[in-house]
Amino acid sequence: MKYPDATWTPGPAGKQGYAGTNVRTGEGAVLHSMEGSLEAALGELNRPERQASWHFSNPKAGPLLQHYETEAVAWHAGGAANRLYIGIEH
């Protein structure tokens, strides 16, 4: 699902899911502290060799950004947590 109040800024399609698991099964979120600029964080998200992705970026200024649908498994907190929770960088 796309959150209606977020600006859709898709992340790379290949940086989500695991073999046999593409849909989150839990409820809740893991909040991460983004260090540095938003541009640097988005650079990490879009760097193909970096195995990291998250659903939302909440910058200091500007709109909330959504990179993956909320049902998707993103790579932000380790295997089991990724399958359960939405990842939010702020």
PDB file of N, CA, C and O in Angstrom, chain B, residues numbered from 101:
ATOM      1  N   MET B 101       0.843  -1.176   0.000  1.00  0.00           N
ATOM      2  CA  MET B 101       0.000   0.000   0.000  1.00  0.00           C
ATOM      3  C   MET B 101       0.890   1.241   0.000  1.00  0.00           C
ATOM      4  O   MET B 101       1.926   1.288   0.664  1.00  0.00           O
ATOM      5  N   LYS B 102       0.469   2.214  -0.742  1.00  0.00           N
ATOM      6  CA  LYS B 102       1.148   3.503  -0.738  1.00  0.00           C
ATOM      7  C   LYS B 102       0.440   4.405   0.264  1.00  0.00           C
ATOM      8  O   LYS B 102      -0.786   4.514   0.268  1.00  0.00           O
ATOM      9  N   TYR B 103       1.241   5.055   1.119  1.00  0.00           N
ATOM     10  CA  TYR B 103       0.686   5.972   2.091  1.00  0.00           C
ATOM     11  C   TYR B 103       0.325   7.269   1.368  1.00  0.00           C
ATOM     12  O   TYR B 103       1.197   7.866   0.737  1.00  0.00           O
ATOM     13  N   PRO B 104      -0.929   7.728   1.435  1.00  0.00           N
ATOM     14  CA  PRO B 104      -1.366   8.857   0.608  1.00  0.00           C
ATOM     15  C   PRO B 104      -0.681  10.188   0.916  1.00  0.00           C
ATOM     16  O   PRO B 104      -0.637  11.063   0.052  1.00  0.00           O
ATOM     17  N   ASP B 105      -0.147  10.362   2.122  1.00  0.00           N
ATOM     18  CA  ASP B 105       0.494  11.628   2.467  1.00  0.00           C
ATOM     19  C   ASP B 105       1.994  11.637   2.185  1.00  0.00           C
ATOM     20  O   ASP B 105       2.670  12.622   2.480  1.00  0.00           O
ATOM     21  N   ALA B 106       2.515  10.564   1.624  1.00  0.00           N
ATOM     22  CA  ALA B 106       3.940  10.481   1.312  1.00  0.00           C
ATOM     23  C   ALA B 106       4.167  10.721  -0.176  1.00  0.00           C
ATOM     24  O   ALA B 106       3.291  10.470  -1.003  1.00  0.00           O
ATOM     25  N   THR B 107       5.345  11.206  -0.494  1.00  0.00           N
ATOM     26  CA  THR B 107       5.758  11.355  -1.886  1.00  0.00           C
ATOM     27  C   THR B 107       6.410  10.052  -2.320  1.00  0.00           C
ATOM     28  O   THR B 107       7.376   9.605  -1.702  1.00  0.00           O
ATOM     29  N   TRP B 108       5.893   9.443  -3.370  1.00  0.00           N
ATOM     30  CA  TRP B 108       6.407   8.163  -3.867  1.00  0.00           C
ATOM     31  C   TRP B 108       7.748   8.400  -4.556  1.00  0.00           C
ATOM     32  O   TRP B 108       7.826   9.093  -5.570  1.00  0.00           O
ATOM     33  N   THR B 109       8.799   7.814  -3.990  1.00  0.00           N
ATOM     34  CA  THR B 109      10.160   7.893  -4.511  1.00  0.00           C
ATOM     35  C   THR B 109      10.698   6.471  -4.497  1.00  0.00           C
ATOM     36  O   THR B 109      11.389   6.098  -3.549  1.00  0.00           O
ATOM     37  N   PRO B 110      10.407   5.665  -5.507  1.00  0.00           N
ATOM     38  CA  PRO B 110      10.691   4.229  -5.443  1.00  0.00           C
ATOM     39  C   PRO B 110      12.170   3.899  -5.288  1.00  0.00           C
ATOM     40  O   PRO B 110      13.042   4.537  -5.879  1.00  0.00           O
ATOM     41  N   GLY B 111      12.421   2.873  -4.466  1.00  0.00           N
ATOM     42  CA  GLY B 111      13.754   2.316  -4.333  1.00  0.00           C
ATOM     43  C   GLY B 111      13.950   1.254  -5.399  1.00  0.00           C
ATOM     44  O   GLY B 111      13.000   0.892  -6.092  1.00  0.00           O
ATOM     45  N   PRO B 112      15.165   0.750  -5.541  1.00  0.00           N
ATOM     46  CA  PRO B 112      15.431  -0.288  -6.533  1.00  0.00           C
ATOM     47  C   PRO B 112      14.581  -1.540  -6.292  1.00  0.00           C
ATOM     48  O   PRO B 112      14.479  -2.019  -5.163  1.00  0.00           O
ATOM     49  N   ALA B 113      13.984  -2.054  -7.343  1.00  0.00           N
ATOM     50  CA  ALA B 113      13.106  -3.223  -7.229  1.00  0.00           C
ATOM     51  C   ALA B 113      13.836  -4.433  -6.663  1.00  0.00           C
ATOM     52  O   ALA B 113      13.232  -5.236  -5.951  1.00  0.00           O
ATOM     53  N   GLY B 114      15.112  -4.578  -6.962  1.00  0.00           N
ATOM     54  CA  GLY B 114      15.865  -5.742  -6.513  1.00  0.00           C
ATOM     55  C   GLY B 114      16.297  -5.702  -5.067  1.00  0.00           C
ATOM     56  O   GLY B 114      16.940  -6.640  -4.596  1.00  0.00           O
ATOM     57  N   LYS B 115      15.963  -4.637  -4.341  1.00  0.00           N
ATOM     58  CA  LYS B 115      16.378  -4.515  -2.945  1.00  0.00           C
ATOM     59  C   LYS B 115      15.205  -4.710  -1.994  1.00  0.00           C
ATOM     60  O   LYS B 115      15.014  -3.940  -1.053  1.00  0.00           O
ATOM     61  N   GLN B 116      14.425  -5.752  -2.255  1.00  0.00           N
ATOM     62  CA  GLN B 116      13.303  -6.089  -1.378  1.00  0.00           C
ATOM     63  C   GLN B 116      13.029  -7.575  -1.471  1.00  0.00           C
ATOM     64  O   GLN B 116      13.324  -8.210  -2.483  1.00  0.00           O
ATOM     65  N   GLY B 117      12.461  -8.125  -0.409  1.00  0.00           N
ATOM     66  CA  GLY B 117      12.076  -9.526  -0.377  1.00  0.00           C
ATOM     67  C   GLY B 117      13.243 -10.485  -0.205  1.00  0.00           C
ATOM     68  O   GLY B 117      14.410 -10.111  -0.323  1.00  0.00           O
ATOM     69  N   TYR B 118      12.893 -11.725   0.075  1.00  0.00           N
ATOM     70  CA  TYR B 118      13.828 -12.848   0.174  1.00  0.00           C
ATOM     71  C   TYR B 118      13.226 -13.981  -0.632  1.00  0.00           C
ATOM     72  O   TYR B 118      12.037 -13.960  -0.950  1.00  0.00           O
ATOM     73  N   ALA B 119      14.024 -14.951  -0.956  1.00  0.00           N
ATOM     74  CA  ALA B 119      13.494 -16.113  -1.675  1.00  0.00           C
ATOM     75  C   ALA B 119      12.313 -16.688  -0.894  1.00  0.00           C
ATOM     76  O   ALA B 119      12.469 -17.093   0.258  1.00  0.00           O
ATOM     77  N   GLY B 120      11.163 -16.724  -1.499  1.00  0.00           N
ATOM     78  CA  GLY B 120       9.977 -17.282  -0.867  1.00  0.00           C
ATOM     79  C   GLY B 120       9.241 -16.343   0.073  1.00  0.00           C
ATOM     80  O   GLY B 120       8.182 -16.705   0.585  1.00  0.00           O
ATOM     81  N   THR B 121       9.769 -15.147   0.317  1.00  0.00           N
ATOM     82  CA  THR B 121       9.130 -14.203   1.236  1.00  0.00           C
ATOM     83  C   THR B 121       9.198 -12.800   0.660  1.00  0.00           C
ATOM     84  O   THR B 121      10.234 -12.140   0.739  1.00  0.00           O
ATOM     85  N   ASN B 122       8.111 -12.351   0.090  1.00  0.00           N
ATOM     86  CA  ASN B 122       8.068 -11.003  -0.464  1.00  0.00           C
ATOM     87  C   ASN B 122       7.066 -10.101   0.241  1.00  0.00           C
ATOM     88  O   ASN B 122       7.003  -8.904  -0.037  1.00  0.00           O
ATOM     89  N   VAL B 123       6.277 -10.674   1.160  1.00  0.00           N
ATOM     90  CA  VAL B 123       5.234  -9.897   1.828  1.00  0.00           C
ATOM     91  C   VAL B 123       5.475  -9.922   3.339  1.00  0.00           C
ATOM     92  O   VAL B 123       5.668 -10.984   3.929  1.00  0.00           O
ATOM     93  N   ARG B 124       5.460  -8.737   3.953  1.00  0.00           N
ATOM     94  CA  ARG B 124       5.603  -8.644   5.411  1.00  0.00           C
ATOM     95  C   ARG B 124       4.464  -9.364   6.094  1.00  0.00           C
ATOM     96  O   ARG B 124       3.343  -9.386   5.584  1.00  0.00           O
ATOM     97  N   THR B 125       4.742  -9.961   7.257  1.00  0.00           N
ATOM     98  CA  THR B 125       3.717 -10.719   7.971  1.00  0.00           C
ATOM     99  C   THR B 125       3.398 -10.136   9.345  1.00  0.00           C
ATOM    100  O   THR B 125       2.526 -10.662  10.036  1.00  0.00           O
ATOM    101  N   GLY B 126       4.062  -9.086   9.756  1.00  0.00           N
ATOM    102  CA  GLY B 126       3.844  -8.535  11.087  1.00  0.00           C
ATOM    103  C   GLY B 126       3.258  -7.148  11.043  1.00  0.00           C
ATOM    104  O   GLY B 126       2.938  -6.615   9.981  1.00  0.00           O
ATOM    105  N   GLU B 127       3.125  -6.576  12.224  1.00  0.00           N
ATOM    106  CA  GLU B 127       2.657  -5.211  12.366  1.00  0.00           C
ATOM    107  C   GLU B 127       3.648  -4.448  13.217  1.00  0.00           C
ATOM    108  O   GLU B 127       4.190  -4.987  14.183  1.00  0.00           O
ATOM    109  N   GLY B 128       3.886  -3.209  12.868  1.00  0.00           N
ATOM    110  CA  GLY B 128       4.805  -2.381  13.624  1.00  0.00           C
ATOM    111  C   GLY B 128       5.888  -1.812  12.729  1.00  0.00           C
ATOM    112  O   GLY B 128       5.906  -2.044  11.520  1.00  0.00           O
ATOM    113  N   ALA B 129       6.796  -1.057  13.350  1.00  0.00           N
ATOM    114  CA  ALA B 129       7.850  -0.386  12.596  1.00  0.00           C
ATOM    115  C   ALA B 129       9.136  -0.371  13.402  1.00  0.00           C
ATOM    116  O   ALA B 129       9.122  -0.408  14.632  1.00  0.00           O
ATOM    117  N   VAL B 130      10.238  -0.317  12.686  1.00  0.00           N
ATOM    118  CA  VAL B 130      11.551  -0.092  13.287  1.00  0.00           C
ATOM    119  C   VAL B 130      11.984   1.299  12.851  1.00  0.00           C
ATOM    120  O   VAL B 130      12.036   1.598  11.658  1.00  0.00           O
ATOM    121  N   LEU B 131      12.294   2.149  13.826  1.00  0.00           N
ATOM    122  CA  LEU B 131      12.733   3.513  13.538  1.00  0.00           C
ATOM    123  C   LEU B 131      14.253   3.560  13.578  1.00  0.00           C
ATOM    124  O   LEU B 131      14.873   3.133  14.552  1.00  0.00           O
ATOM    125  N   HIS B 132      14.838   4.077  12.522  1.00  0.00           N
ATOM    126  CA  HIS B 132      16.290   4.204  12.415  1.00  0.00           C
ATOM    127  C   HIS B 132      16.644   5.678  12.365  1.00  0.00           C
ATOM    128  O   HIS B 132      15.873   6.484  11.846  1.00  0.00           O
ATOM    129  N   SER B 133      17.811   6.042  12.904  1.00  0.00           N
ATOM    130  CA  SER B 133      18.295   7.419  12.814  1.00  0.00           C
ATOM    131  C   SER B 133      19.190   7.549  11.588  1.00  0.00           C
ATOM    132  O   SER B 133      20.224   6.889  11.484  1.00  0.00           O
ATOM    133  N   MET B 134      18.781   8.397  10.676  1.00  0.00           N
ATOM    134  CA  MET B 134      19.535   8.663   9.467  1.00  0.00           C
ATOM    135  C   MET B 134      20.646   9.655   9.815  1.00  0.00           C
ATOM    136  O   MET B 134      20.379  10.717  10.377  1.00  0.00           O
ATOM    137  N   GLU B 135      21.868   9.315   9.486  1.00  0.00           N
ATOM    138  CA  GLU B 135      22.978  10.234   9.731  1.00  0.00           C
ATOM    139  C   GLU B 135      23.394  10.883   8.432  1.00  0.00           C
ATOM    140  O   GLU B 135      23.440  10.229   7.390  1.00  0.00           O
ATOM    141  N   GLY B 136      23.696  12.165   8.489  1.00  0.00           N
ATOM    142  CA  GLY B 136      24.099  12.876   7.284  1.00  0.00           C
ATOM    143  C   GLY B 136      22.895  13.425   6.547  1.00  0.00           C
ATOM    144  O   GLY B 136      21.806  13.552   7.106  1.00  0.00           O
ATOM    145  N   SER B 137      23.111  13.745   5.291  1.00  0.00           N
ATOM    146  CA  SER B 137      22.067  14.385   4.495  1.00  0.00           C
ATOM    147  C   SER B 137      21.085  13.365   3.915  1.00  0.00           C
ATOM    148  O   SER B 137      21.380  12.173   3.830  1.00  0.00           O
ATOM    149  N   LEU B 138      19.932  13.856   3.528  1.00  0.00           N
ATOM    150  CA  LEU B 138      18.946  13.023   2.851  1.00  0.00           C
ATOM    151  C   LEU B 138      19.537  12.495   1.549  1.00  0.00           C
ATOM    152  O   LEU B 138      19.327  11.336   1.191  1.00  0.00           O
ATOM    153  N   GLU B 139      20.271  13.342   0.846  1.00  0.00           N
ATOM    154  CA  GLU B 139      20.874  12.924  -0.425  1.00  0.00           C
ATOM    155  C   GLU B 139      21.822  11.748  -0.224  1.00  0.00           C
ATOM    156  O   GLU B 139      21.860  10.833  -1.046  1.00  0.00           O
ATOM    157  N   ALA B 140      22.586  11.768   0.862  1.00  0.00           N
ATOM    158  CA  ALA B 140      23.502  10.656   1.149  1.00  0.00           C
ATOM    159  C   ALA B 140      22.725   9.380   1.462  1.00  0.00           C
ATOM    160  O   ALA B 140      23.107   8.297   1.018  1.00  0.00           O
ATOM    161  N   ALA B 141      21.656   9.498   2.209  1.00  0.00           N
ATOM    162  CA  ALA B 141      20.837   8.316   2.532  1.00  0.00           C
ATOM    163  C   ALA B 141      20.219   7.729   1.269  1.00  0.00           C
ATOM    164  O   ALA B 141      20.229   6.513   1.077  1.00  0.00           O
ATOM    165  N   LEU B 142      19.690   8.577   0.419  1.00  0.00           N
ATOM    166  CA  LEU B 142      19.105   8.085  -0.827  1.00  0.00           C
ATOM    167  C   LEU B 142      20.172   7.487  -1.733  1.00  0.00           C
ATOM    168  O   LEU B 142      19.897   6.559  -2.494  1.00  0.00           O
ATOM    169  N   GLY B 143      21.386   8.014  -1.652  1.00  0.00           N
ATOM    170  CA  GLY B 143      22.501   7.426  -2.394  1.00  0.00           C
ATOM    171  C   GLY B 143      22.782   6.004  -1.925  1.00  0.00           C
ATOM    172  O   GLY B 143      23.074   5.129  -2.741  1.00  0.00           O
ATOM    173  N   GLU B 144      22.696   5.765  -0.615  1.00  0.00           N
ATOM    174  CA  GLU B 144      22.878   4.413  -0.074  1.00  0.00           C
ATOM    175  C   GLU B 144      21.741   3.492  -0.509  1.00  0.00           C
ATOM    176  O   GLU B 144      21.969   2.332  -0.852  1.00  0.00           O
ATOM    177  N   LEU B 145      20.531   4.010  -0.494  1.00  0.00           N
ATOM    178  CA  LEU B 145      19.379   3.221  -0.924  1.00  0.00           C
ATOM    179  C   LEU B 145      19.544   2.783  -2.378  1.00  0.00           C
ATOM    180  O   LEU B 145      19.219   1.649  -2.728  1.00  0.00           O
ATOM    181  N   ASN B 146      20.036   3.661  -3.204  1.00  0.00           N
ATOM    182  CA  ASN B 146      20.130   3.388  -4.637  1.00  0.00           C
ATOM    183  C   ASN B 146      21.442   2.746  -5.064  1.00  0.00           C
ATOM    184  O   ASN B 146      21.597   2.401  -6.235  1.00  0.00           O
ATOM    185  N   ARG B 147      22.386   2.577  -4.148  1.00  0.00           N
ATOM    186  CA  ARG B 147      23.660   1.926  -4.474  1.00  0.00           C
ATOM    187  C   ARG B 147      23.436   0.420  -4.589  1.00  0.00           C
ATOM    188  O   ARG B 147      23.102  -0.218  -3.591  1.00  0.00           O
ATOM    189  N   PRO B 148      23.610  -0.173  -5.783  1.00  0.00           N
ATOM    190  CA  PRO B 148      23.241  -1.579  -5.995  1.00  0.00           C
ATOM    191  C   PRO B 148      23.962  -2.567  -5.085  1.00  0.00           C
ATOM    192  O   PRO B 148      23.370  -3.566  -4.678  1.00  0.00           O
ATOM    193  N   GLU B 149      25.211  -2.315  -4.762  1.00  0.00           N
ATOM    194  CA  GLU B 149      25.966  -3.287  -3.956  1.00  0.00           C
ATOM    195  C   GLU B 149      25.650  -3.192  -2.459  1.00  0.00           C
ATOM    196  O   GLU B 149      26.053  -4.068  -1.695  1.00  0.00           O
ATOM    197  N   ARG B 150      24.954  -2.168  -2.036  1.00  0.00           N
ATOM    198  CA  ARG B 150      24.599  -1.978  -0.620  1.00  0.00           C
ATOM    199  C   ARG B 150      23.317  -2.747  -0.325  1.00  0.00           C
ATOM    200  O   ARG B 150      22.279  -2.459  -0.920  1.00  0.00           O
ATOM    201  N   GLN B 151      23.369  -3.708   0.572  1.00  0.00           N
ATOM    202  CA  GLN B 151      22.189  -4.510   0.909  1.00  0.00           C
ATOM    203  C   GLN B 151      21.408  -3.833   2.022  1.00  0.00           C
ATOM    204  O   GLN B 151      21.361  -4.313   3.155  1.00  0.00           O
ATOM    205  N   ALA B 152      20.804  -2.721   1.678  1.00  0.00           N
ATOM    206  CA  ALA B 152      19.992  -1.960   2.631  1.00  0.00           C
ATOM    207  C   ALA B 152      18.858  -1.280   1.881  1.00  0.00           C
ATOM    208  O   ALA B 152      19.054  -0.719   0.804  1.00  0.00           O
ATOM    209  N   SER B 153      17.670  -1.341   2.470  1.00  0.00           N
ATOM    210  CA  SER B 153      16.509  -0.640   1.925  1.00  0.00           C
ATOM    211  C   SER B 153      15.523  -0.411   3.061  1.00  0.00           C
ATOM    212  O   SER B 153      15.594  -1.082   4.091  1.00  0.00           O
ATOM    213  N   TRP B 154      14.621   0.516   2.884  1.00  0.00           N
ATOM    214  CA  TRP B 154      13.637   0.840   3.910  1.00  0.00           C
ATOM    215  C   TRP B 154      12.406   1.414   3.228  1.00  0.00           C
ATOM    216  O   TRP B 154      12.465   1.842   2.076  1.00  0.00           O
ATOM    217  N   HIS B 155      11.313   1.419   3.935  1.00  0.00           N
ATOM    218  CA  HIS B 155      10.037   1.833   3.356  1.00  0.00           C
ATOM    219  C   HIS B 155       9.884   3.348   3.246  1.00  0.00           C
ATOM    220  O   HIS B 155       9.426   3.859   2.224  1.00  0.00           O
ATOM    221  N   PHE B 156      10.274   4.070   4.314  1.00  0.00           N
ATOM    222  CA  PHE B 156      10.055   5.517   4.364  1.00  0.00           C
ATOM    223  C   PHE B 156      11.323   6.248   4.787  1.00  0.00           C
ATOM    224  O   PHE B 156      12.118   5.743   5.579  1.00  0.00           O
ATOM    225  N   SER B 157      11.491   7.450   4.239  1.00  0.00           N
ATOM    226  CA  SER B 157      12.491   8.401   4.717  1.00  0.00           C
ATOM    227  C   SER B 157      11.724   9.621   5.209  1.00  0.00           C
ATOM    228  O   SER B 157      10.889  10.172   4.492  1.00  0.00           O
ATOM    229  N   ASN B 158      12.015  10.036   6.439  1.00  0.00           N
ATOM    230  CA  ASN B 158      11.359  11.186   7.037  1.00  0.00           C
ATOM    231  C   ASN B 158      12.413  12.270   7.239  1.00  0.00           C
ATOM    232  O   ASN B 158      13.051  12.317   8.291  1.00  0.00           O
ATOM    233  N   PRO B 159      12.607  13.140   6.252  1.00  0.00           N
ATOM    234  CA  PRO B 159      13.670  14.144   6.337  1.00  0.00           C
ATOM    235  C   PRO B 159      13.341  15.269   7.324  1.00  0.00           C
ATOM    236  O   PRO B 159      12.193  15.442   7.733  1.00  0.00           O
ATOM    237  N   LYS B 160      14.381  16.031   7.694  1.00  0.00           N
ATOM    238  CA  LYS B 160      14.183  17.180   8.586  1.00  0.00           C
ATOM    239  C   LYS B 160      13.246  18.201   7.954  1.00  0.00           C
ATOM    240  O   LYS B 160      12.418  18.804   8.637  1.00  0.00           O
ATOM    241  N   ALA B 161      13.381  18.388   6.659  1.00  0.00           N
ATOM    242  CA  ALA B 161      12.537  19.344   5.939  1.00  0.00           C
ATOM    243  C   ALA B 161      12.009  18.669   4.681  1.00  0.00           C
ATOM    244  O   ALA B 161      12.702  17.875   4.045  1.00  0.00           O
ATOM    245  N   GLY B 162      10.793  18.993   4.341  1.00  0.00           N
ATOM    246  CA  GLY B 162      10.202  18.425   3.137  1.00  0.00           C
ATOM    247  C   GLY B 162       9.278  17.277   3.449  1.00  0.00           C
ATOM    248  O   GLY B 162       9.098  16.907   4.609  1.00  0.00           O
ATOM    249  N   PRO B 163       8.687  16.709   2.403  1.00  0.00           N
ATOM    250  CA  PRO B 163       7.670  15.682   2.599  1.00  0.00           C
ATOM    251  C   PRO B 163       8.254  14.332   3.016  1.00  0.00           C
ATOM    252  O   PRO B 163       9.429  14.047   2.783  1.00  0.00           O
ATOM    253  N   LEU B 164       7.419  13.521   3.629  1.00  0.00           N
ATOM    254  CA  LEU B 164       7.741  12.129   3.897  1.00  0.00           C
ATOM    255  C   LEU B 164       7.880  11.424   2.557  1.00  0.00           C
ATOM    256  O   LEU B 164       7.054  11.613   1.664  1.00  0.00           O
ATOM    257  N   LEU B 165       8.936  10.602   2.411  1.00  0.00           N
ATOM    258  CA  LEU B 165       9.178   9.881   1.168  1.00  0.00           C
ATOM    259  C   LEU B 165       8.895   8.400   1.387  1.00  0.00           C
ATOM    260  O   LEU B 165       9.294   7.840   2.408  1.00  0.00           O
ATOM    261  N   GLN B 166       8.216   7.766   0.451  1.00  0.00           N
ATOM    262  CA  GLN B 166       7.974   6.332   0.520  1.00  0.00           C
ATOM    263  C   GLN B 166       8.705   5.662  -0.635  1.00  0.00           C
ATOM    264  O   GLN B 166       8.594   6.087  -1.784  1.00  0.00           O
ATOM    265  N   HIS B 167       9.475   4.583  -0.308  1.00  0.00           N
ATOM    266  CA  HIS B 167      10.302   3.910  -1.298  1.00  0.00           C
ATOM    267  C   HIS B 167       9.767   2.540  -1.701  1.00  0.00           C
ATOM    268  O   HIS B 167      10.013   2.086  -2.818  1.00  0.00           O
ATOM    269  N   TYR B 168       9.042   1.882  -0.810  1.00  0.00           N
ATOM    270  CA  TYR B 168       8.463   0.562  -1.078  1.00  0.00           C
ATOM    271  C   TYR B 168       7.060   0.522  -0.499  1.00  0.00           C
ATOM    272  O   TYR B 168       6.764   1.216   0.474  1.00  0.00           O
ATOM    273  N   GLU B 169       6.202  -0.285  -1.090  1.00  0.00           N
ATOM    274  CA  GLU B 169       4.859  -0.444  -0.549  1.00  0.00           C
ATOM    275  C   GLU B 169       4.960  -1.040   0.855  1.00  0.00           C
ATOM    276  O   GLU B 169       5.906  -1.770   1.152  1.00  0.00           O
ATOM    277  N   THR B 170       4.007  -0.740   1.703  1.00  0.00           N
ATOM    278  CA  THR B 170       4.096  -1.164   3.102  1.00  0.00           C
ATOM    279  C   THR B 170       4.061  -2.674   3.270  1.00  0.00           C
ATOM    280  O   THR B 170       4.520  -3.180   4.294  1.00  0.00           O
ATOM    281  N   GLU B 171       3.533  -3.407   2.306  1.00  0.00           N
ATOM    282  CA  GLU B 171       3.512  -4.873   2.389  1.00  0.00           C
ATOM    283  C   GLU B 171       4.856  -5.499   2.016  1.00  0.00           C
ATOM    284  O   GLU B 171       5.095  -6.667   2.321  1.00  0.00           O
ATOM    285  N   ALA B 172       5.720  -4.752   1.373  1.00  0.00           N
ATOM    286  CA  ALA B 172       7.002  -5.289   0.900  1.00  0.00           C
ATOM    287  C   ALA B 172       7.950  -5.589   2.057  1.00  0.00           C
ATOM    288  O   ALA B 172       7.886  -4.948   3.106  1.00  0.00           O
ATOM    289  N   VAL B 173       8.823  -6.561   1.857  1.00  0.00           N
ATOM    290  CA  VAL B 173       9.893  -6.855   2.809  1.00  0.00           C
ATOM    291  C   VAL B 173      11.104  -6.025   2.377  1.00  0.00           C
ATOM    292  O   VAL B 173      11.681  -6.263   1.316  1.00  0.00           O
ATOM    293  N   ALA B 174      11.480  -5.055   3.202  1.00  0.00           N
ATOM    294  CA  ALA B 174      12.678  -4.242   2.932  1.00  0.00           C
ATOM    295  C   ALA B 174      13.815  -4.762   3.807  1.00  0.00           C
ATOM    296  O   ALA B 174      13.578  -5.519   4.748  1.00  0.00           O
ATOM    297  N   TRP B 175      15.036  -4.363   3.504  1.00  0.00           N
ATOM    298  CA  TRP B 175      16.231  -4.881   4.188  1.00  0.00           C
ATOM    299  C   TRP B 175      16.792  -3.829   5.135  1.00  0.00           C
ATOM    300  O   TRP B 175      17.773  -3.167   4.796  1.00  0.00           O
ATOM    301  N   HIS B 176      16.213  -3.660   6.283  1.00  0.00           N
ATOM    302  CA  HIS B 176      16.608  -2.572   7.173  1.00  0.00           C
ATOM    303  C   HIS B 176      17.001  -3.014   8.577  1.00  0.00           C
ATOM    304  O   HIS B 176      17.661  -2.247   9.279  1.00  0.00           O
ATOM    305  N   ALA B 177      16.630  -4.210   9.018  1.00  0.00           N
ATOM    306  CA  ALA B 177      16.869  -4.560  10.422  1.00  0.00           C
ATOM    307  C   ALA B 177      17.284  -6.009  10.632  1.00  0.00           C
ATOM    308  O   ALA B 177      17.309  -6.473  11.772  1.00  0.00           O
ATOM    309  N   GLY B 178      17.602  -6.722   9.594  1.00  0.00           N
ATOM    310  CA  GLY B 178      17.965  -8.137   9.740  1.00  0.00           C
ATOM    311  C   GLY B 178      16.800  -9.042   9.406  1.00  0.00           C
ATOM    312  O   GLY B 178      15.641  -8.642   9.518  1.00  0.00           O
ATOM    313  N   GLY B 179      17.103 -10.260   8.995  1.00  0.00           N
ATOM    314  CA  GLY B 179      16.148 -11.226   8.460  1.00  0.00           C
ATOM    315  C   GLY B 179      14.780 -11.278   9.097  1.00  0.00           C
ATOM    316  O   GLY B 179      13.792 -10.932   8.450  1.00  0.00           O
ATOM    317  N   ALA B 180      14.689 -11.705  10.358  1.00  0.00           N
ATOM    318  CA  ALA B 180      13.381 -11.893  10.995  1.00  0.00           C
ATOM    319  C   ALA B 180      12.633 -10.565  11.126  1.00  0.00           C
ATOM    320  O   ALA B 180      11.436 -10.506  10.843  1.00  0.00           O
ATOM    321  N   ALA B 181      13.311  -9.508  11.547  1.00  0.00           N
ATOM    322  CA  ALA B 181      12.661  -8.207  11.707  1.00  0.00           C
ATOM    323  C   ALA B 181      12.222  -7.644  10.359  1.00  0.00           C
ATOM    324  O   ALA B 181      11.170  -7.011  10.274  1.00  0.00           O
ATOM    325  N   ASN B 182      13.002  -7.859   9.314  1.00  0.00           N
ATOM    326  CA  ASN B 182      12.618  -7.372   7.990  1.00  0.00           C
ATOM    327  C   ASN B 182      11.310  -7.979   7.531  1.00  0.00           C
ATOM    328  O   ASN B 182      10.502  -7.313   6.882  1.00  0.00           O
ATOM    329  N   ARG B 183      11.100  -9.235   7.866  1.00  0.00           N
ATOM    330  CA  ARG B 183       9.867  -9.918   7.454  1.00  0.00           C
ATOM    331  C   ARG B 183       8.637  -9.433   8.217  1.00  0.00           C
ATOM    332  O   ARG B 183       7.503  -9.661   7.794  1.00  0.00           O
ATOM    333  N   LEU B 184       8.869  -8.765   9.339  1.00  0.00           N
ATOM    334  CA  LEU B 184       7.760  -8.342  10.202  1.00  0.00           C
ATOM    335  C   LEU B 184       7.449  -6.846  10.126  1.00  0.00           C
ATOM    336  O   LEU B 184       6.279  -6.464  10.111  1.00  0.00           O
ATOM    337  N   TYR B 185       8.471  -5.997  10.080  1.00  0.00           N
ATOM    338  CA  TYR B 185       8.273  -4.575  10.359  1.00  0.00           C
ATOM    339  C   TYR B 185       8.589  -3.650   9.191  1.00  0.00           C
ATOM    340  O   TYR B 185       9.416  -3.962   8.334  1.00  0.00           O
ATOM    341  N   ILE B 186       7.927  -2.530   9.177  1.00  0.00           N
ATOM    342  CA  ILE B 186       8.210  -1.436   8.251  1.00  0.00           C
ATOM    343  C   ILE B 186       9.472  -0.725   8.748  1.00  0.00           C
ATOM    344  O   ILE B 186       9.656  -0.547   9.953  1.00  0.00           O
ATOM    345  N   GLY B 187      10.329  -0.326   7.828  1.00  0.00           N
ATOM    346  CA  GLY B 187      11.530   0.430   8.183  1.00  0.00           C
ATOM    347  C   GLY B 187      11.352   1.909   7.873  1.00  0.00           C
ATOM    348  O   GLY B 187      10.969   2.284   6.765  1.00  0.00           O
ATOM    349  N   ILE B 188      11.639   2.750   8.876  1.00  0.00           N
ATOM    350  CA  ILE B 188      11.518   4.196   8.717  1.00  0.00           C
ATOM    351  C   ILE B 188      12.836   4.845   9.112  1.00  0.00           C
ATOM    352  O   ILE B 188      13.284   4.722  10.252  1.00  0.00           O
ATOM    353  N   GLU B 189      13.451   5.534   8.164  1.00  0.00           N
ATOM    354  CA  GLU B 189      14.650   6.315   8.436  1.00  0.00           C
ATOM    355  C   GLU B 189      14.229   7.744   8.725  1.00  0.00           C
ATOM    356  O   GLU B 189      13.448   8.333   7.978  1.00  0.00           O
ATOM    357  N   HIS B 190      14.756   8.305   9.822  1.00  0.00           N
ATOM    358  CA  HIS B 190      14.417   9.713  10.136  1.00  0.00           C
ATOM    359  C   HIS B 190      15.653  10.434  10.613  1.00  0.00           C
ATOM    360  O   HIS B 190      15.591  11.623  10.928  1.00  0.00           O
TER     361      HIS B 190
END
